[in-house]
Every structure is written in structure tokens, then in C-alpha cells.
Amino acid sequence: MTHENSGSDFAQLSRRISQAGFLARRPLYYTVRFTLVGLALAVCCLAFVVIGDSWSQLLLAIPLALVFGQLALAAHDLAHRQVFSRRRPSETSGLIVANLLLGMSYGWWMNKHTRHHANPNHEEKDPDVSPDILVWSQRQARDARGLPRFIGRYQAYLFVPLLTLEGLNLSFNGFKALRSPSMKRPVLEGTLLVAHFAVYFGSIFTVLSPGKALAFLAIHQGLFGVYLGSVFAPNHKGMPVITEGQQLDFLRRQVLTSRNVKGGLLVDVFMGGLNYQIEHHLFPSMPTPALGKAQAITEAFCAERGIPYCQTGLITSYREALRHLNQVGEPIRPKAA
């Protein structure tokens, strides 16, 4: 047996990826990327002050929502140690970006996202497919009661409107998690969250009249939530759902439940590299610019092993995700007479 063919399928793929150098840090890339996002945030803040109490501020809420989305993607990469190999600088930077700049708890999200990566699309173990307002399988739909059951019937149509609340939902869950025993630094995280919203709401209601301020908040937070949802929804929604008792090795568990989105440089920037979701799940610490290069190796390897590898266009990915949400709600929809 050759060294190439020894070990599990994932071990063999991992050797190919490692030998290609795709796991090495990319300090120049992240320096440029984070600098550009920081400058964009600074320009938006300066423009907000200069424009003053004007309805023109509602137009500024649009690019600011995109900047907040890019901050969320930056926090994601920091949490996975794609930027720094050591825990301390990753955590410190993550707290600054997530808690202070974005208003989202780094510790809470890190815990949730780690569990998602360990068991993607697993009904019992992945928090991203736990039934809450939405249901993700027909079994969950049948068990749903109250508001989730009502929304579940029409969730494919309500999905985008509900995404407008996603930014606020992340912040709310972050504050709620401060009382959780799993939170390592509740005082620090809480202080940074309060500081964020003190500056955020204070600035908006100081510069703008109440009506304009509320309109600005609605547009900014609504578009921010839709942006987050448009980045994360294509990754797993509509892909196979794993239930308790199903036995899959690590490689197949990650590949079969994930979907890649193709589309070139524009999609890469828009989704922050998460359009290479299969490669990201297999190698979470791989820097964003290496994911596209690793994709070709991973797809070829899966073809060698006969492992289905899903890759679609962006619009198709949304269509498949919404079709899945519609199918899931079918058992609880009123039957036509």
C-alpha cells in the first residue's frame, strides 16, 4: 500500500491539500481585505455625520448594510483561525469585530457554529437546523405547534421577510447567551455589546430626527439580515438532512450536506469565500483565497471515490433552498378542498 492510498478517504484528500500548500496563512490577503472593509466602515460613518438630518441617509443605509455583512464574514474567518494560527489574536480580533463593531456575541456564535461544523444538517445535533420559527424537515413540521407551525406552512414565502430580522436576532441571542455557563467572558462580551449599541443607537438618534432614525434602522438592519441570509442559506438548505443513527465518515458527512456556489470573483467577494462551502467544511482553517484552488482537487477526489459533489449557480441555489422549505411545510398546509 502506498502512502497516498493509506488512511481514511479524508486523510488521503488532506495530504493532497496540504502538499499543495493551501493551508498556509495569507497575511497579505487579510491585511488588504480587512483594511478595505475598515475604510468602507470609516467612510460610511463620516458620510453619516456629514449628511446630517436628511432623508438621504436612507440611501447610506444600503452600503452600510453591506459593510456590516463583510464584518460578519471577517468575524467568521477570525473564529476559524484562518487569519491567525494562534487562539489569542484570533479571539481578541474576533471580539473587536463581532461584539464591538457588529453587535454580535463572538463567544455565543463561536459555540453555535462549532456545533454546526461538527454535525452539519443533523436534525438532533446541528443548531442551524433546530426547529425554532422555521422547520427544516417534515418530521419537525409535523411536531411543530403554535407560531412555528403557522409559519412553517408558508415559510418558503416568508423566508426573505423573516431574514430582515436576522441581524437583530443575532444580537438578541448574544445578549441572552451572556447568562449561559458556556460563555467564557460574559462581562467582557456584555460590555463590548453595550458599547456597540450605545454608539450605534446614540449616533443615529442624535444625528437624525426620530422618524428618519427609525426608517434608517429598518433599512439598515433589514438589508443586513437579508445579506447574511443570502450568504448562508445556499450552503446547506435543501441538502440531505442527517438523522440519528445514520453513520457517515467525516468526508461524506461534510460533502453530502454542503453545496458550493459558482459564479466567479463577484460571488467570491459577495459570499466571502463561503460559496466554497464543501472545502470550507472539510478544512475550516483554510484561508479564503485558497478555497477556490482547493475546490478542483476536492471535486476530482470525490469523483474518484464516487461521492456526490453538489455545485450550482447562485440563483439555482436559492431556488433549491426555497423549494426545500416549501416541501418541508407541505404536511402541515391546509389541504385543498
C-alpha positions, 0 to 999 in steps of 0.5 A: 500500500502506498502512502497516498492510498493509506488512511481514511478517504479524508486523510488521503484528500488532506495530504493532497491539500496540504502538499499543495500548500493551501493551508498556509496563512495569507497575511497579505490577503487579510491585511488588504481585505480587512483594511478595505472593509475598515475604510468602507466602515470609516467612510460610511460613518463620516458620510453619516455625520456629514449628511446630517438630518436628511432623508438621504441617509436612507440611501447610506443605509444600503452600503452600510448594510453591506459593510456590516455583512463583510464584518460578519464574514471577517468575524467568521474567518477570525473564529476559524483561525484562518487569519491567525494560527494562534487562539489569542489574536484570533479571539481578541480580533474576533471580539473587536469585530463581532461584539464591538463593531457588529453587535454580535456575541463572538463567544455565543456564535463561536459555540453555535457554529462549532456545533454546526461544523461538527454535525452539519444538517443533523436534525438532533445535533446541528443548531442551524437546523433546530426547529425554532420559527422555521422547520427544516424537515417534515418530521419537525413540521409535523411536531411543530405547534403554535407560531412555528407551525403557522409559519412553517406552512408558508415559510418558503414565502416568508423566508426573505421577510423573516431574514430582515430580522436576522441581524437583530436576532443575532444580537438578541441571542448574544445578549441572552447567551451572556447568562449561559455557563458556556460563555467564557467572558460574559462581562467582557462580551456584555460590555463590548455589546453595550458599547456597540449599541450605545454608539450605534443607537446614540449616533443615529438618534442624535444625528437624525430626527426620530422618524428618519432614525427609525426608517434608517434602522429598518433599512439598515438592519433589514438589508443586513439580515437579508445579506447574511441570509443570502450568504448562508442559506445556499450552503446547506438548505435543501441538502440531505438532512442527517438523522440519528443513527445514520453513520457517515465518515467525516468526508461524506458527512461534510460533502453530502450536506454542503453545496458550493456556489459558482459564479466567479470573483463577484460571488467570491467577494459577495459570499466571502469565500463561503460559496466554497462551502464543501472545502470550507467544511472539510478544512475550516482553517483554510484561508479564503483565497485558497478555497477556490484552488482547493475546490478542483482537487476536492471535486476530482477526489470525490469523483474518484471515490464516487461521492456526490459533489453538489455545485450550482449557480447562485440563483439555482441555489436559492431556488433549491433552498426555497423549494426545500422549505416549501416541501418541508411545510407541505404536511402541515398546509391546509389541504385543498378542498 
